[in-house]
Amino acid sequence: MAALGEELRRERVRRNLTFKDVEQVLHIKTTYLEAIEDGNFSVIPGRVYAKGFIRNYGNYLGLDGDRLVKEYQCVVGEVDTFTVRPIMRQKKESIIGDVQSEYLEHRTAKPRMSLETRQVKRQRSIEQERIILAVIAVCMSIFLIWLFLF
């Protein structure tokens, strides 16, 4: 852990940066930056945050952030893993004489909208907001005219 922190500290000092300078750019608390450089990862709320902080801090200093994260994972003993989720399948009704069975995949997630559809919906909502603002402005002006005339 010391090698990772020392490398980051060396590069930060070489660039004449303070923790406050880095904090203002990366929006990572000084206590977390100090903990990373000291190798005290228990201060950071979780491993996901630690990996993100190390990657961003390393990239900001011009180092290879991904390499630093892999080094952190080796030191901590974390292995890159992924979860394999089973695909739910439903057997098609077999037709007489059909030798091969076919399966249909069920999609549990909602299909994503295309970019064009999202842009059209966004444009429509912007137009609706403009109409509402225009109606409010007209009502306000009518109220102000009524207020000053009577």
TINURO-262935 format. One record per residue (C-alpha): residue number from 1; x, y, z. Coordinates in nm, 2 decimals, always signed. Example, Ala and Ser with C-alpha at 12.3 -4.5 7.8 and 13.67 -1.06 7.14 Angstrom:
# residues 2
> 1; +1.23; -0.45; +0.78
> 2; +1.37; -0.11; +0.71
//
This chain:
# residues 150
> 1; +0.00; +0.00; +0.00
> 2; +0.29; +0.23; +0.07
> 3; +0.42; +0.21; -0.29
> 4; +0.09; +0.33; -0.43
> 5; +0.06; +0.62; -0.19
> 6; +0.43; +0.71; -0.23
> 7; +0.39; +0.72; -0.61
> 8; +0.10; +0.95; -0.58
> 9; +0.26; +1.17; -0.32
> 10; +0.59; +1.19; -0.52
> 11; +0.40; +1.31; -0.83
> 12; +0.19; +1.56; -0.64
> 13; +0.50; +1.71; -0.47
> 14; +0.68; +1.71; -0.81
> 15; +0.40; +1.92; -0.96
> 16; +0.40; +2.15; -0.65
> 17; +0.03; +2.08; -0.57
> 18; -0.13; +2.10; -0.23
> 19; -0.41; +1.88; -0.11
> 20; -0.64; +2.19; -0.14
> 21; -0.54; +2.23; -0.51
> 22; -0.63; +1.87; -0.58
> 23; -0.95; +1.89; -0.37
> 24; -1.07; +2.20; -0.57
> 25; -1.03; +2.02; -0.90
> 26; -1.14; +1.66; -0.82
> 27; -1.39; +1.74; -0.54
> 28; -1.23; +1.47; -0.32
> 29; -1.19; +1.55; +0.04
> 30; -0.85; +1.62; +0.17
> 31; -0.88; +1.36; +0.44
> 32; -0.94; +1.09; +0.17
> 33; -0.65; +1.22; -0.04
> 34; -0.42; +1.20; +0.27
> 35; -0.56; +0.85; +0.35
> 36; -0.48; +0.73; +0.00
> 37; -0.13; +0.86; +0.02
> 38; -0.08; +0.71; +0.36
> 39; -0.23; +0.38; +0.26
> 40; -0.51; +0.41; +0.52
> 41; -0.80; +0.29; +0.31
> 42; -1.02; +0.22; +0.61
> 43; -1.10; +0.60; +0.62
> 44; -1.26; +0.59; +0.28
> 45; -1.63; +0.47; +0.30
> 46; -1.60; +0.18; +0.06
> 47; -1.38; +0.00; -0.19
> 48; -1.58; +0.14; -0.49
> 49; -1.51; +0.49; -0.37
> 50; -1.14; +0.41; -0.30
> 51; -1.10; +0.27; -0.66
> 52; -1.27; +0.58; -0.81
> 53; -1.07; +0.82; -0.60
> 54; -0.74; +0.64; -0.68
> 55; -0.82; +0.63; -1.06
> 56; -0.92; +1.00; -1.07
> 57; -0.63; +1.11; -0.85
> 58; -0.38; +0.92; -1.06
> 59; -0.52; +1.04; -1.39
> 60; -0.52; +1.40; -1.26
> 61; -0.15; +1.37; -1.18
> 62; -0.07; +1.23; -1.52
> 63; -0.03; +0.87; -1.40
> 64; -0.21; +0.56; -1.53
> 65; -0.52; +0.55; -1.31
> 66; -0.63; +0.20; -1.42
> 67; -0.28; +0.06; -1.33
> 68; -0.30; +0.22; -0.99
> 69; -0.64; +0.07; -0.93
> 70; -0.51; -0.28; -1.03
> 71; -0.22; -0.23; -0.79
> 72; -0.47; -0.13; -0.51
> 73; -0.68; -0.44; -0.59
> 74; -0.37; -0.66; -0.56
> 75; -0.27; -0.51; -0.23
> 76; -0.62; -0.54; -0.09
> 77; -0.68; -0.88; -0.23
> 78; -0.97; -0.79; -0.44
> 79; -1.02; -0.99; -0.76
> 80; -1.21; -0.86; -1.06
> 81; -1.51; -1.07; -1.09
> 82; -1.84; -1.05; -1.26
> 83; -2.17; -1.22; -1.19
> 84; -2.33; -1.45; -1.45
> 85; -2.71; -1.41; -1.45
> 86; -2.91; -1.70; -1.58
> 87; -3.12; -1.63; -1.89
> 88; -3.48; -1.71; -1.83
> 89; -3.60; -1.92; -2.13
> 90; -3.94; -2.05; -2.23
> 91; -3.97; -2.35; -2.45
> 92; -4.16; -2.29; -2.77
> 93; -4.45; -2.52; -2.83
> 94; -4.31; -2.79; -3.05
> 95; -4.47; -2.86; -3.38
> 96; -4.52; -3.22; -3.48
> 97; -4.22; -3.34; -3.67
> 98; -4.00; -3.07; -3.53
> 99; -3.68; -3.24; -3.42
> 100; -3.49; -2.94; -3.28
> 101; -3.63; -2.76; -2.97
> 102; -3.62; -2.38; -2.98
> 103; -3.61; -2.14; -2.70
> 104; -3.73; -1.78; -2.67
> 105; -3.54; -1.54; -2.44
> 106; -3.74; -1.33; -2.20
> 107; -3.63; -0.98; -2.16
> 108; -3.68; -0.86; -1.81
> 109; -3.55; -0.51; -1.87
> 110; -3.76; -0.24; -2.04
> 111; -3.63; -0.18; -2.40
> 112; -3.44; +0.14; -2.43
> 113; -3.57; +0.43; -2.64
> 114; -3.38; +0.53; -2.94
> 115; -3.18; +0.86; -2.94
> 116; -3.43; +1.02; -3.18
> 117; -3.73; +0.93; -2.96
> 118; -3.56; +1.07; -2.65
> 119; -3.48; +1.39; -2.84
> 120; -3.84; +1.43; -2.96
> 121; -3.97; +1.38; -2.61
> 122; -3.72; +1.62; -2.47
> 123; -3.81; +1.88; -2.73
> 124; -4.18; +1.83; -2.66
> 125; -4.13; +1.88; -2.29
> 126; -3.93; +2.20; -2.35
> 127; -4.21; +2.34; -2.57
> 128; -4.46; +2.26; -2.29
> 129; -4.25; +2.44; -2.04
> 130; -4.23; +2.74; -2.26
> 131; -4.61; +2.75; -2.30
> 132; -4.66; +2.72; -1.93
> 133; -4.41; +3.01; -1.87
> 134; -4.59; +3.22; -2.13
> 135; -4.93; +3.16; -1.96
> 136; -4.78; +3.25; -1.62
> 137; -4.62; +3.57; -1.77
> 138; -4.96; +3.68; -1.92
> 139; -5.14; +3.61; -1.60
> 140; -4.88; +3.81; -1.40
> 141; -4.90; +4.11; -1.64
> 142; -5.29; +4.10; -1.62
> 143; -5.27; +4.10; -1.24
> 144; -5.02; +4.38; -1.23
> 145; -5.23; +4.59; -1.47
> 146; -5.54; +4.53; -1.26
> 147; -5.35; +4.61; -0.94
> 148; -5.23; +4.95; -1.06
> 149; -5.55; +5.05; -1.23
> 150; -5.78; +4.98; -0.94
//
